[in-house]
Amino acid sequence: SPSPAAIENHQTAGVVLYVEDDPACVQVVTAALALRPAVTLRTAGTASEGIAMARSEAVDAILLDIGLPDGSGWDLLLAVRELPEMASIPVVVLTAGPGVVPPGVPGPDRIMTKPLDIVACIEAIDELLAPTVDVSRH
């Protein structure tokens, strides 16, 4: 069951885009974000749909599955990082594989393995959508 600390923080707000073709995974993330009423979840089932959505609306963070029907999530990550307006959006890669970033692809902000842990998922989103006071980067 989720830890009290994970549930209590309701300050997290923003728009999260989840690019995933597995309905079960989408269900897990939807359940996790139900605990964050101020977070809006948008979902896309393919890489091309994901990039179109990321371009067309303001997205604060992207959750990215690697095995997509029309290509690899790594390609989508590369595409996102090459667009100036999206270069700084935090990206979490969700993978059932080893989570090794291919050569030439910029590393995601975080890699999470499947099956997804709801609490870890909430905590990652809390961190990604937190106000951008990141002491470690200064």
Contacts in CASP RR format, 6 or more apart in sequence:
PFRMAT RR
TARGET T0000
AUTHOR 0000-0000-0000
METHOD contacts of the structure
MODEL  1
SPSPAAIENHQTAGVVLYVEDDPACVQVVTAALALRPAVTLRTAGTASEG
IAMARSEAVDAILLDIGLPDGSGWDLLLAVRELPEMASIPVVVLTAGPGV
VPPGVPGPDRIMTKPLDIVACIEAIDELLAPTVDVSRH
2 35 0 8 1.000
2 118 0 8 1.000
2 119 0 8 1.000
2 122 0 8 1.000
3 119 0 8 1.000
6 35 0 8 1.000
6 119 0 8 1.000
6 122 0 8 1.000
6 123 0 8 1.000
6 126 0 8 1.000
7 35 0 8 1.000
7 122 0 8 1.000
9 126 0 8 1.000
10 36 0 8 1.000
10 37 0 8 1.000
10 38 0 8 1.000
11 38 0 8 1.000
12 36 0 8 1.000
12 38 0 8 1.000
12 39 0 8 1.000
12 125 0 8 1.000
12 126 0 8 1.000
12 129 0 8 1.000
12 130 0 8 1.000
13 36 0 8 1.000
13 38 0 8 1.000
13 39 0 8 1.000
13 129 0 8 1.000
14 38 0 8 1.000
14 39 0 8 1.000
14 40 0 8 1.000
14 60 0 8 1.000
14 61 0 8 1.000
14 129 0 8 1.000
15 39 0 8 1.000
15 40 0 8 1.000
15 42 0 8 1.000
15 57 0 8 1.000
15 58 0 8 1.000
15 59 0 8 1.000
15 60 0 8 1.000
15 61 0 8 1.000
16 33 0 8 1.000
16 39 0 8 1.000
16 40 0 8 1.000
16 41 0 8 1.000
16 42 0 8 1.000
16 59 0 8 1.000
16 60 0 8 1.000
16 61 0 8 1.000
16 62 0 8 1.000
16 63 0 8 1.000
16 125 0 8 1.000
16 129 0 8 1.000
17 42 0 8 1.000
17 43 0 8 1.000
17 44 0 8 1.000
17 50 0 8 1.000
17 53 0 8 1.000
17 54 0 8 1.000
17 59 0 8 1.000
17 61 0 8 1.000
17 62 0 8 1.000
17 63 0 8 1.000
18 26 0 8 1.000
18 29 0 8 1.000
18 41 0 8 1.000
18 42 0 8 1.000
18 43 0 8 1.000
18 44 0 8 1.000
18 62 0 8 1.000
18 63 0 8 1.000
18 64 0 8 1.000
18 65 0 8 1.000
19 43 0 8 1.000
19 44 0 8 1.000
19 45 0 8 1.000
19 46 0 8 1.000
19 47 0 8 1.000
19 49 0 8 1.000
19 50 0 8 1.000
19 62 0 8 1.000
19 63 0 8 1.000
19 64 0 8 1.000
19 65 0 8 1.000
19 68 0 8 1.000
19 73 0 8 1.000
19 76 0 8 1.000
20 26 0 8 1.000
20 29 0 8 1.000
20 43 0 8 1.000
20 44 0 8 1.000
20 45 0 8 1.000
20 63 0 8 1.000
20 65 0 8 1.000
20 68 0 8 1.000
20 94 0 8 1.000
21 45 0 8 1.000
21 46 0 8 1.000
21 65 0 8 1.000
21 67 0 8 1.000
21 68 0 8 1.000
21 69 0 8 1.000
22 65 0 8 1.000
25 65 0 8 1.000
25 94 0 8 1.000
25 114 0 8 1.000
25 116 0 8 1.000
26 43 0 8 1.000
28 115 0 8 1.000
28 116 0 8 1.000
28 118 0 8 1.000
28 121 0 8 1.000
29 41 0 8 1.000
29 63 0 8 1.000
29 116 0 8 1.000
29 121 0 8 1.000
30 41 0 8 1.000
31 118 0 8 1.000
32 116 0 8 1.000
32 118 0 8 1.000
32 119 0 8 1.000
32 121 0 8 1.000
32 122 0 8 1.000
32 125 0 8 1.000
33 39 0 8 1.000
33 41 0 8 1.000
33 122 0 8 1.000
33 125 0 8 1.000
35 122 0 8 1.000
36 122 0 8 1.000
36 125 0 8 1.000
36 126 0 8 1.000
39 125 0 8 1.000
39 129 0 8 1.000
42 53 0 8 1.000
42 57 0 8 1.000
42 59 0 8 1.000
44 50 0 8 1.000
44 52 0 8 1.000
44 53 0 8 1.000
45 68 0 8 1.000
45 69 0 8 1.000
46 68 0 8 1.000
46 69 0 8 1.000
46 70 0 8 1.000
47 68 0 8 1.000
47 70 0 8 1.000
47 71 0 8 1.000
47 72 0 8 1.000
47 73 0 8 1.000
47 75 0 8 1.000
47 76 0 8 1.000
48 70 0 8 1.000
50 76 0 8 1.000
51 76 0 8 1.000
51 79 0 8 1.000
51 80 0 8 1.000
53 59 0 8 1.000
54 62 0 8 1.000
54 80 0 8 1.000
54 86 0 8 1.000
54 89 0 8 1.000
55 83 0 8 1.000
55 85 0 8 1.000
55 86 0 8 1.000
59 86 0 8 1.000
59 89 0 8 1.000
60 89 0 8 1.000
60 90 0 8 1.000
60 128 0 8 1.000
60 129 0 8 1.000
61 89 0 8 1.000
61 90 0 8 1.000
61 91 0 8 1.000
61 92 0 8 1.000
61 125 0 8 1.000
61 128 0 8 1.000
61 129 0 8 1.000
62 80 0 8 1.000
62 89 0 8 1.000
62 90 0 8 1.000
62 91 0 8 1.000
62 92 0 8 1.000
63 91 0 8 1.000
63 92 0 8 1.000
63 94 0 8 1.000
63 125 0 8 1.000
64 73 0 8 1.000
64 76 0 8 1.000
64 77 0 8 1.000
64 91 0 8 1.000
64 92 0 8 1.000
64 93 0 8 1.000
64 94 0 8 1.000
64 108 0 8 1.000
65 73 0 8 1.000
65 94 0 8 1.000
65 95 0 8 1.000
66 72 0 8 1.000
66 73 0 8 1.000
66 74 0 8 1.000
66 93 0 8 1.000
66 94 0 8 1.000
66 95 0 8 1.000
66 96 0 8 1.000
66 97 0 8 1.000
66 99 0 8 1.000
67 73 0 8 1.000
67 95 0 8 1.000
68 76 0 8 1.000
73 93 0 8 1.000
74 101 0 8 1.000
74 102 0 8 1.000
74 105 0 8 1.000
77 91 0 8 1.000
77 93 0 8 1.000
77 105 0 8 1.000
77 106 0 8 1.000
77 107 0 8 1.000
77 108 0 8 1.000
78 104 0 8 1.000
78 105 0 8 1.000
78 106 0 8 1.000
80 86 0 8 1.000
80 87 0 8 1.000
80 89 0 8 1.000
80 91 0 8 1.000
81 87 0 8 1.000
81 106 0 8 1.000
90 109 0 8 1.000
90 110 0 8 1.000
90 128 0 8 1.000
91 108 0 8 1.000
91 109 0 8 1.000
92 108 0 8 1.000
92 109 0 8 1.000
92 110 0 8 1.000
92 111 0 8 1.000
92 112 0 8 1.000
92 124 0 8 1.000
92 125 0 8 1.000
92 128 0 8 1.000
93 99 0 8 1.000
93 108 0 8 1.000
93 110 0 8 1.000
93 111 0 8 1.000
93 112 0 8 1.000
94 111 0 8 1.000
94 112 0 8 1.000
94 113 0 8 1.000
94 114 0 8 1.000
94 116 0 8 1.000
95 111 0 8 1.000
95 112 0 8 1.000
95 113 0 8 1.000
95 114 0 8 1.000
96 113 0 8 1.000
96 114 0 8 1.000
96 115 0 8 1.000
97 113 0 8 1.000
97 114 0 8 1.000
99 111 0 8 1.000
99 113 0 8 1.000
101 107 0 8 1.000
101 108 0 8 1.000
101 111 0 8 1.000
109 128 0 8 1.000
110 124 0 8 1.000
110 128 0 8 1.000
112 120 0 8 1.000
112 121 0 8 1.000
112 124 0 8 1.000
END
